[in-house]
Amino acid sequence: SGLYPPSIKSEVPQDYLSRYFNQLFDNSYQVTKQLRSMVVFATHNLIQDPPFSNMDVVSCRNTLIYLQNPAQQKVMAFFHFA
């Protein structure tokens, strides 16, 4: 639910960290409650699960490179639907 390791500190600008994240006791970071209320954090099987709808942004970094062409086509159709 919007949890990130301490290593994001070197990857995310400080003003974003202070504005959009809370640092937890173990030095990990969690997205602020206000931002989490506007975001769906979910594990989703892109091939088998029905697509989400009404999405503004879908982030699946480097996902398509691991799929064969027929699966890529199916996933892209789901993204288009979302």
N, C-alpha and C positions, 0 to 999 in steps of 0.2 A: 504494500500500500504506500507507494512513493518513498521507499527506503533506499538509500544509496550508501556505499562504503565511504570511509574517510578520504579515500583517494580522489573524490570529486573536488576536493578543496584545491587541487592543483589544476583542475580542468574547467572549473566554473568561475567566472569573475566574482570577486568579493561582493560587489553590490548586489548581484543576483543571489548569492548565498545568503546574505543578510535579509534580503527582501522576500525570497521565496522558499527558504529552508529553515528548519530548526535543527540545531546541532544537539544530538542525544548524548546521554551519559557515556556511551562507548565510542564517542567521536564519530559515529555514523551520522547521516543527515536524513531528515524526513521533510518532504514537501509540506508547506504550511497547510493547516486545515482549510483555510479559505480557498487555496488553489486546488487541494484534493477534492473539494466539494464540486468542482467543475470538470474533473477529470475521471475517466474510467481507467483504472489500473487492473488489468486482467490477463491471465494466461488463456490463450485461445488457440485451438488447433485449426489452422487456416484451411486445411484440406477437408476436415470432417465436420466441424461445427458450423451452424448457420451463421451468416455474417451479422455483425452489429449494424444498426442503421443510425442515421442522423449524426454521423461523425464529421467533425471539422478537420481533424488531423489523425492520420494513422501512421504510427512509427514502428516499422519492422526492419530495423537496420540489418543490412546484408542478408536478408532472408531469402530472397529470390535466387541468389547464386547457388543455393544448396538444393534447389528443386529442378526436376526435369521440365521440359517445355510444356507438356500437358498440364502439369500441376501449376506452373507459373501462370498459364492462361486462366485457370480456374481461380487462383488467388487474385489475379488482377481484376477479374469480373466481380469478385466479392468486394475488393477495395472500391471499385466503381460504384457498386450498390451502396456501400457505407457512406 
